[in-house]
Amino acid sequence: MRTPTFNWVLWLLGLAALLALPWLVTSEYYINIASQIVIAAILALSLNLLIGFGGMISLGHAAYLGVSAYLAIYMTAHAGFGQLSGALIAIGSTTALAMLFGYLSLRASGLGFLMITLALGQILWGIAYRWASLTGGDNGLGGMKRPHPFGLDLTHPAIFYYFVLFFLGLALWCIARFIQSGLGQSLQGTRDQPRRMRALGYNVWLIQWLSFVFAGFWGAVAGLLYAYYHQFVSPQALHLTTSAETLLMVIAGGTGTLFGPVVGAALVVILKNVVSAYITRWLILLGAIFVAIVLFMPEGLLPGLAAWIHRLKECLHGDKKTTGVSAITKDRV
Amino acid sequence: MTTPALEVSGLSRFFGGLPAVRDISMRVPAGERRLLLGPNGAGKTTFFNLIAGDFPPSQGEIRIFGENVTRKSSNQRTHLGMARTYQIITLFPKNTLLHNVVISLVGLRKLRFNPWSDLRQQAALWDEAQATLALVGLDHLAERTVMETSYGERRRLEIAMALAQKPKLLLLDEPLAGLSADERKDVQHLLQSIPRDVTIVMIEHDMDVALAFADVITVMQHGQVVVEGGRADVVADPKTREVYLGH
């Protein structure tokens, strides 16, 4: 059995940097940007489950972010529910929605699947936009206050950052376990050889549906944190551009890798929030960076960098031996 | 009368107006080695795909060990004891040989739906996969990725993945296709070593190898069965010559 590569030093360095961030970056603005990155990373991680590990390209993933955020705000600020019950309803209902959307979307594959997810996402956007009495329409829905779990003051930017960072860690842990589990491995098999998997006794549809629901659950968690962060939600959260941005994060960081979407989320959120303050046409820069990634690192930033480092090491050691990389067994960066 | 391993009756499949398989009826008793012969385009692989459940028949019925599976999916049929190999090798090229066999083993276990247990920690599973690879003589290459193996080794891996599931009915689609003379001997030897309680239905073009292997031979042409019987009968039948030589 292949021994997984697990660079503890890199892990610890990365973890230390993330934990030390509020001390390194004293500006509240940048701590808030970091919180946004973390929330976007959770959403990108959940989409990566579908795209990277399942081969199901979805353009409707903003649905889970938006629905969860709308529900959390509506339940706590308008329907009189407490923070915990509001959060549970938001996550539970959004996961149930993922069950329905998965059932509908998985009636097709490839382009058909993409179009159904796009259509379902746009239906929700239309509802949020037009059903003004419930959703506030174009004005959005606000009035939410951040909760105080275990006495933590989440209005403080650094504490909120650690709060969302905890959920990112939890998401990474659960997803890492999932991709090495029987179901996760089955999902990757259905991505590569669906016909063969059926012949081996796997119910491909059921495996994809269960994974779709799991991805929807983490999308809902991201939506809840989004609601806590902004204390406001508008139809923009459900819009196609949000789904496309998330897709961009996954592709830029590296599909089918554990940490790629986190890097992709950091890239897109920083460009969107920080670089846009200095460059008016930041979208052109984002486009240029994306084209460069596709041209020079088609597998994404993280696998691309890993490959470059690997080649550099080979050059330094004069070792030309290449080894195949197992998509399933080998832990990927 | 014992229940046959495979029984098809009046099986047809049309692609648009084109009949790929026409009104085939066949009974394969348990433990039999059945050979499907026929020129390219005779409908052998389509017939195989119908039995395997890759697509439904236009007409007719399929029974595996007495159970009507006509409307069952291919994965449900696999759980009844059927396994198959492919004419065009269908493996997981970036994975190790060992992992390919593990994927095959997990297909019949509840573990395939487990979202939490780390597959790498299932030592018994990996040991079983290693033992299966030893059965086909590939244990020394267990840690190699499929990409790093030869065509003949991949053919043997295909068979290993099917055997790992301990099938009662094994469908082999041209297991010797594209192999060198030495590799053919290896695979031939491997096929001979499969226990007799496993029913085998095989498509093969190499007459010498196939005739030595089969108990009963079915010759197909234009989607239909033209000759069926024992080795001597089929070889002596003028229709067989007509199918292969055109006169």
Interface residues (C-beta under 8 A of the other chain):
Chain A: M1 R2 P4 R177 F178 Q180 S181 G182 L183 G184 Q185 S186 G189 D192 Q193 R195 R196 M197 R198 A199 L200 G201 Y202 N203 V204 L206 I207 L210 F214 T323 G324 V325 S326 A327 I328 T329
Chain B: A52 G53 D54 S73 S74 N75 T78 H79 A83 R84 Y86 T90 L91 F92 K94 N95 T96 L98 H99 I103 S104 V106 G107 L108 R109 L111 R112 F113 N114 P115 W116 S117 D118 L119 R120 W126 E143 R144 T145 M147 E148 M161 Q165
